[in-house]
Amino acid sequence: MPTFVDAEPRGDERAALLNYLAAQRGGIRRALLGLTDEQATQKPTVSELSLFGLLKHVAEVEQGCIMGTLAGRPEETVLRTYETWHESFERVGEETVAGLLAYYEKVARQTEEYVNSLPDLDVVVTLPEAPWYPQDRDRSARWILLTMIQEVARYAGHAIREAIDGKTAFVLVDEAGDGVV
């Protein structure tokens, strides 16, 4: 079983970055593998985070960064206000793990299609004003992809599945059958 992402198609930076992003997404998706909606919304530590909330947040953030900011199409994203930002970490209404996983797959396809349509990764956009963005807000598509990899990896690191049912990352890789840790 591999213990690293062998995602570098030699000489193809765009494909390598998209492969690394896909590998990080897989870590979060696998953390929810086989869980019920109730298990996925448990908060098994002192943290306010659940696996459901982690997945929902990274899906919405990715869609916002890629389709909203890079593609300039915010109408295709979930728009949160200061009053509703917490909902990106919570199960709202009739949301389900299955529905959320399908949404994340859609976001992944949108990201890959849009990034592959760019002439190159040097395309520059101005990030929206937000406290988590740098003061100089002009950034390349490359920077946005690297930031997404970092963001998904950070939240994947919060995905403490073991505290729910004892399953480790290696067990979940075997169960998922995707061979990527």
C-alpha positions as CSV (number, residue, x, y, z in Angstrom):
1,M,0.0,0.0,0.0
2,P,1.5,3.4,-1.0
3,T,2.1,5.8,1.8
4,F,2.6,8.9,-0.4
5,V,0.9,10.5,-3.4
6,D,2.7,9.6,-6.6
7,A,0.9,12.3,-8.5
8,E,3.6,13.8,-10.7
9,P,2.9,13.3,-14.4
10,R,6.4,14.4,-15.5
11,G,6.4,17.9,-16.9
12,D,2.7,18.5,-16.3
13,E,2.5,20.9,-13.3
14,R,-1.3,21.5,-13.7
15,A,-2.0,17.7,-13.6
16,A,0.3,17.3,-10.7
17,L,-1.4,20.0,-8.6
18,L,-4.9,18.6,-9.5
19,N,-3.7,15.1,-8.5
20,Y,-2.4,16.3,-5.2
21,L,-5.7,18.2,-4.5
22,A,-7.6,15.0,-5.5
23,A,-5.5,13.0,-3.0
24,Q,-6.3,15.4,-0.2
25,R,-10.0,15.3,-1.0
26,G,-9.8,11.5,-0.8
27,G,-8.6,11.7,2.7
28,I,-11.6,13.6,3.9
29,R,-14.0,11.5,1.8
30,R,-12.6,8.3,3.2
31,A,-13.0,9.6,6.7
32,L,-16.8,9.5,6.2
33,L,-16.7,6.0,4.4
34,G,-19.5,3.9,5.8
35,L,-20.6,6.3,8.5
36,T,-24.3,7.1,9.1
37,D,-25.4,10.7,9.0
38,E,-25.6,10.6,12.8
39,Q,-22.0,9.2,13.2
40,A,-20.7,11.8,10.7
41,T,-22.1,14.7,12.7
42,Q,-20.7,13.5,16.0
43,K,-18.1,15.7,17.7
44,P,-15.9,13.0,19.3
45,T,-13.4,15.5,20.8
46,V,-13.6,18.8,22.6
47,S,-13.6,20.5,19.2
48,E,-16.8,21.8,17.6
49,L,-15.8,20.0,14.4
50,S,-17.5,17.0,13.0
51,L,-16.5,14.9,9.9
52,F,-19.6,16.1,8.2
53,G,-18.7,19.7,8.9
54,L,-15.2,19.3,7.7
55,L,-16.3,17.9,4.4
56,K,-19.0,20.5,3.9
57,H,-16.6,23.3,4.7
58,V,-13.8,22.2,2.3
59,A,-16.4,21.6,-0.5
60,E,-17.9,25.1,-0.1
61,V,-14.4,26.7,0.2
62,E,-13.1,25.0,-2.9
63,Q,-16.2,25.9,-4.9
64,G,-15.9,29.5,-3.7
65,C,-12.1,29.8,-4.5
66,I,-12.2,28.1,-7.9
67,M,-15.7,29.0,-9.3
68,G,-16.3,32.1,-7.3
69,T,-12.9,33.8,-7.3
70,L,-10.8,32.2,-10.1
71,A,-13.6,31.8,-12.6
72,G,-15.4,34.9,-11.5
73,R,-18.7,33.2,-11.1
74,P,-19.8,33.7,-7.5
75,E,-23.4,32.9,-8.5
76,E,-22.3,29.2,-8.8
77,T,-21.2,29.0,-5.2
78,V,-22.7,28.8,-1.8
79,L,-22.6,32.4,-0.5
80,R,-22.2,32.7,3.3
81,T,-22.5,35.8,5.3
82,Y,-21.0,36.6,8.6
83,E,-24.3,35.5,10.2
84,T,-24.3,32.1,8.4
85,W,-20.6,31.2,8.1
86,H,-21.0,28.6,10.9
87,E,-23.5,26.6,8.7
88,S,-20.5,25.7,6.5
89,F,-19.4,23.4,9.4
90,E,-22.9,22.0,10.3
91,R,-25.5,19.7,9.0
92,V,-28.5,21.9,8.1
93,G,-32.0,20.6,7.5
94,E,-32.1,17.3,5.6
95,E,-28.5,17.3,4.4
96,T,-27.0,13.8,4.3
97,V,-23.5,12.3,3.9
98,A,-24.5,10.9,0.6
99,G,-25.7,14.3,-0.7
100,L,-22.6,16.0,0.6
101,L,-20.3,13.5,-1.0
102,A,-22.2,14.0,-4.3
103,Y,-21.8,17.8,-4.0
104,Y,-18.1,17.5,-3.3
105,E,-17.7,15.3,-6.4
106,K,-19.5,18.0,-8.5
107,V,-17.2,20.6,-7.0
108,A,-14.1,18.5,-7.9
109,R,-15.3,18.1,-11.5
110,Q,-15.9,21.9,-11.7
111,T,-12.5,22.6,-10.4
112,E,-10.7,20.2,-12.7
113,E,-12.7,21.3,-15.8
114,Y,-12.1,25.0,-15.1
115,V,-8.4,24.6,-14.2
116,N,-7.9,22.5,-17.3
117,S,-9.5,25.2,-19.4
118,L,-7.1,27.9,-18.3
119,P,-4.3,28.9,-20.8
120,D,-1.8,28.4,-18.0
121,L,-1.4,28.7,-14.2
122,D,0.0,32.2,-14.4
123,V,-3.6,33.7,-14.9
124,V,-4.0,36.3,-12.2
125,V,-7.1,37.3,-10.3
126,T,-7.8,39.6,-7.4
127,L,-8.9,37.8,-4.3
128,P,-11.9,39.2,-2.5
129,E,-11.2,41.3,0.6
130,A,-11.1,38.9,3.6
131,P,-9.1,38.8,6.8
132,W,-7.5,35.4,5.8
133,Y,-6.2,36.6,2.5
134,P,-2.9,38.5,2.0
135,Q,-3.0,42.3,1.8
136,D,-1.7,42.2,-1.8
137,R,-4.7,40.3,-3.2
138,D,-3.5,39.7,-6.8
139,R,-2.8,36.0,-7.0
140,S,-2.2,33.4,-9.8
141,A,-4.2,30.3,-10.5
142,R,-1.2,28.3,-9.3
143,W,-1.3,30.1,-5.9
144,I,-5.0,29.4,-5.6
145,L,-4.5,25.7,-6.4
146,L,-1.6,25.4,-3.9
147,T,-3.8,27.2,-1.3
148,M,-6.6,24.7,-1.9
149,I,-4.2,21.8,-1.4
150,Q,-3.0,23.3,1.8
151,E,-6.6,24.1,3.0
152,V,-7.9,20.6,2.3
153,A,-4.8,19.0,3.9
154,R,-5.3,21.1,7.0
155,Y,-8.9,20.0,7.4
156,A,-8.1,16.4,6.5
157,G,-5.7,16.6,9.5
158,H,-8.7,17.4,11.7
159,A,-10.6,14.4,10.5
160,I,-10.3,12.2,13.6
161,R,-12.3,9.1,12.4
162,E,-10.6,6.8,15.0
163,A,-12.4,8.6,17.8
164,I,-15.8,7.5,16.3
165,D,-15.2,3.8,15.5
166,G,-11.5,3.1,15.8
167,K,-10.8,2.9,12.0
168,T,-7.4,4.3,10.9
169,A,-6.4,5.8,7.6
170,F,-4.8,2.6,6.4
171,V,-8.0,0.6,7.1
172,L,-10.1,3.2,5.3
173,V,-7.7,3.1,2.3
174,D,-8.2,-0.7,2.1
175,E,-11.9,-0.4,2.4
176,A,-12.1,2.4,-0.2
177,G,-9.9,0.4,-2.6
178,D,-8.4,3.6,-4.0
179,G,-4.8,2.8,-2.9
180,V,-4.0,6.4,-2.0
181,V,-3.1,7.5,1.5
